[in-house]
Amino acid sequence: MNMKNRIINIAFMCGMGLLALTTSCSDGDDEIKSVSYDRLFSPTNVQAKVQNKTNVNISWTAVREAEAYTIELFANDELEFTGSPVATYNEMTDNSYTINGLMGELNIQPASKL
């Protein structure tokens, strides 16, 4: 009886394996080859480097098809970006910008928009 159950189990497993192999393959037409979106994504690799204690250079990886960028500075250190920005820099076409003349010991959070 034990040998008979073993043979049935082996046959069942082989059948299930064969079934999985034949039904899991699909036609290559279902492959996604490109994706398009109706909006641009936010810049990545955003870096802020302090220069001469009162200047900050903000740089980022350019976004394909972006025509201009906006940087907003918020005077809080909680990364919430709520309320009104303390400064806004619009229509920048490069992927870096230096803000001059900031007050020392100021906690700011840059937020970028397209």
N, C-alpha and C positions, 0 to 999 in steps of 0.2 A: 504494500500500500504506500509506503514511504517513497519508493522509487517511482511509482506511478504519479504521485503528487509532484515530484521533482520534475519529471518529464513534462507534465502539464504546465507547471510554472515556467519552465524554460521555453516551451512553445508559446505560451502567452506573452512572455517578455519579448521574444523575437518578433512576434506578430505586432506588438505595440511599437517596437522600435521601427519596424518596416512601415507601419502606418504613419508614424511621426516623420520619417524621412520623406515619404511620398506626399504628405499634405502640408509640410512646413515650407516647402519651396514655392516661390511665387514667380510670376512672370516679371522680367526685368523692366517692363513698362511702368511698374509702380515705384521705381526709384526716383527720389527727389534729386533733381540736378541743379536747380537754382531756386532761390527764394527772393521775392521782392516785397518791400514794405512801403506803406504810404506815408512814412515819416522817417526822419533821421534820428539816430540814437545819440545819446550824450557822449561828449568826448571822454576818452580814457587816459590813463597815465597822467592825471593832473598832478602837477608839482608846484609848490610855492617855495621860493628860496629868498630869504631875507638878504638884502644887500645894504651895507652902510647903515644899519640899524633903523632906517626910516623908509627904505624902499623895499619892494617885494617884486620879484619876477615870477609870474605865473605862466606855466607852459603846459601843453597837453598834446596828445596825439591827434592829428587832424582827422576829421570825419569826412569820408568820401561824400562828395556832392554838397557839402556845407558851403554856403556862400559867405557867411559872416558869423561871428560869435559875440555873445554878450557876457560880461563878467559882472556879478553883483556881489558887493561886500556887505556882510551882516555883522553887527557888533554884538555877537554872543559867542560862547564857546561850547554850545551844546549841540551843534550840527542839526538844528531844527529848521533853519532858513524860513522862519515865520516873521510876519510883520513887514515893515518897509526896509529895504536895503539902505545902508548909510552912504553908499556910492554905487553908481552904475556906469559901466563903460560899454558903449554900444558899437556895433558895426565894425568890429575888428576882423580883418581878413587874414591875418597871420595866426600861427598857432602858439604864439607867446606874446606876453605884454608885461611891461614893467610899470608898476604904480609907484610914483614918487611922492615924497613928503608926508608919509603917514606918521602919526604920533607914536613915540616909543611906548612900549608896554601895552599896546592896544591888541586886544583879542579879536581877531576878525576871522570870518569863515567865507572863503570865496565859493560862489556857486556859478556854474557856467550854463548858458543856454544857447541854443542854435537859433 
